[in-house]
Amino acid sequence: MASLTFKGDTVDYMGMFDLDYTVEDGKVKIEGMNGETALVLKIKDDNTLVMPMVGELKKR
């Protein structure tokens, strides 16, 4: 399972990489080490995130 920790202008991916990210239209995208941009998750509402291949994650 992957872990993402948002720290200022970067996101820490599993404690190994600090990657740049952007938020556009409720979509959080990271820029990988190879320069490609990937969708990490969508912000559905204040209590729900949607991750590709995982589905909805609700706030506890």
N, C-alpha and C positions, 0 to 999 in steps of 0.2 A: 504494500500500500504506500502510495506517495504522500509526502507531507509538504505543505506549502506554508511558509511563514512570511507575511508581508512586513517589510522593514523599510519605511520611508519610500524611496523611489525604486527599490528593488524587492524581489521576492526570493527567499532562500528556498531552494528546491532540495529537500531531503538532507539538508546540512552540507551539501557538496558544492552547490553553485549559487551565486547571487546573480539573478537575471533581471533585466529591465522588464517592466510591464506597463501596459496602458489600459485605461478603462474608457471604452467608447460605446455609447448607446446601451449601457448595462452589460457589456461583454468585457471580460477581463482577458487580455491577451498577453503572452510573454514572448520575448524575443530570445530564441535559443542561441547557443554558442555558434551555430553555423549561420546565423543571421536570419533564419526563417522565423516567421511569426506563427504562433499556435494559439488557438482558443483554449483557455483553461477552464473557464466557467462563465455562466450567465447569472446575472442578478435578477431573479424573477420579481421579488418584492422584498420588503424589510426583513422577512423571516425565512426566505427560501432562496437557496442557490441551486443551480442546475449544472451538473457536470456531465460532459459527454461520456457515454458508456456506463455511467453510474446512476444517473437520474437525479431526482430532487433530494436535497439535503435540507432538513428543517431545523431551525434554531430551537434549542431546548429551553 
